[in-house]
Amino acid sequence: MPARCVMVLGTTSGAGKSWLATALCRWYARQGVKVAPFKAQNMSNNARVVAGGSEEQGGEIGSAQYFQALAARAVPDVRMNPLLLKPERDTASQVVMLGQVDEALSRMPWRARSAAVWPRIAQALDELGAENEVVVIEGAGSPAEINLRESDFVNMRTAQRARARCLLVTDIDRGGAFAHLYGTWALLPEEDRALLAGFVLNKFRGDASLLAPGPQQLQALTGVPTVATLPMWWQHGLPEEDGVFDDGSTLSAAKAARTVAVVACPRISNLDEFQPLKRVPGLRLVWVRSAAALAALGPQDWIVLPGSKHTSSDLHWLRAQGLDRAVAAHAAAGGAVLGICGGLQMLGEALVDPHGIDGNAPGLGLLPLVTVFAREKTVRHRQARFAALHGAWSALSGVDVGGYEIHHGQTAAHPQLQGDGGAVMPEGLAWQNARGNVLGVYLHGLFEDAAVLRALFGTEVPTLDATFDGLADFIDTHFAPGLLAGLVAPRPST
């Protein structure tokens, strides 16, 4: 492989692989080399639309690899995350291969799927390696899952094919970091151990001198040095890759001018698009799972129903928690409600599923809409302009917005309820109720658009580019001098 490859492995999920890989992408890009990210398989309902899909539409990759591509100053491409698993329930996922849903792979047992997909994944890696000078590779989970070793292509099989120099990162804040590092090393076969270039202690709080003699003893046992101790850094600016890991708002409800409450349904998707709201002055962003939390909101606060990978299931959960009544009460009192993609579908009158894609369900009845699930998924970038809005969302009138669509549902006005509201964006991308306080949009990425933030809040937030530079500065400060450059230095000839 022409490119030199650096791989970030983790002792566990959540150790810090994604953000460290993102930081490395920007650090190497700033050295003037051509960089691309790669992750063989990602499991996440946070996805972005990128190049390399069908002729008519784009393709999907995990959001982490999308951000890593931007950090690398590269055009995001489906080859950067060739296999994406989007969980629909605890025992099943939709399989996206090279950007497109593959129903045959979705039905295939996991171990059999591994053998079927590896040739295409290896080809994607080889192509990126031929087109770039450095490839930053992210692993998944742990490389030492011995029950999965024969079918695990995401970690050491990828590392061996790329002949990658590997960093093994662990979350020291959880405790047991040295045992995690040593245990992972001990369970790897010798040929895989040979690829480990360094251990990384992540999320450390306190005096780093207290770690001694742990790193020295670990190196004596393994031959692998500890090359960085990274301090705990909550506000690095990247969204969490999976799940809602909320570290709490920096504002109390009493001090906040407005609270934005995002309903954290079990199948929530694309939650990363709310990250910019954490940086809006005077705004408090919270994740909500109870009716009591919504009942505590004031009339100035917003409720957001986010995207969902399985809208009918999340609607059932919403009702079981009593959240449907809380959302309806907030809207009845004049409070603002926003639905995005699956959230928009929930706000309508009904979900109709003739093909067994998602499920039939009654909606919340806050917008005069009906959604019918189609076999084919809409996956595309869009630019559109809001028409004239009124009430709580009037600031968006005439605003041009860029975003992306990922949905099976096709939504239209209910033929008997059209007087209760109407479309406020072309081609059925957004609707508002007659009162003006409930808005539904199909476009993801609303709060990532600077024009939308200026219109709604009269402010700017730090750009993604500034976030990536901050990550690169952070690792430049905390890694051993020369270590990062040395990882991509040519190997001595033998």
Secondary structure, 3 states (H helix, E strand, C coil): CCCEEEEEEECCCCCCHHHHHHHHHHHHHCCCCCEEEECCEEECCCEEEEECCCCCCCEEEEHHHHHHHHHCCCCCEHHHCCEEEEEEECCEEEEEECCEECHHHHHCCHHHHHHHHHHHHHHHHHHHHHHCCEEEEECCCCCCCCCCHHHCHHHHHHHHHHCCEEEEEEEHHHCCHHHHHHHHHHHCCHHHHCCEEEEEEEEECCCHHHHCCHHHHHHHHHCCCEEEEEECCCCCCCCCCCCCCCCCCCCCCCCCCEEEEEECCCCEECHHHHHHHHHCCCEEEEEECCHHHHHCCCCCCEEEECEECCHHHHHHHHHHCCHHHHHHHHHHCCCEEEEECHHHHHHCCEEECCCCCCCCEECCCCCCEEEEEEEEEEEEEEEEECCCCCHHHHHHCCCEEEEEEEEEEEEEECCCCHHHEEEEEHHHCEEEECCCCEEEECCECHHHCHHHHHHHHCCCCCCHHHHHHHHHHHHHHHECCCHHHHHCCCCCCC
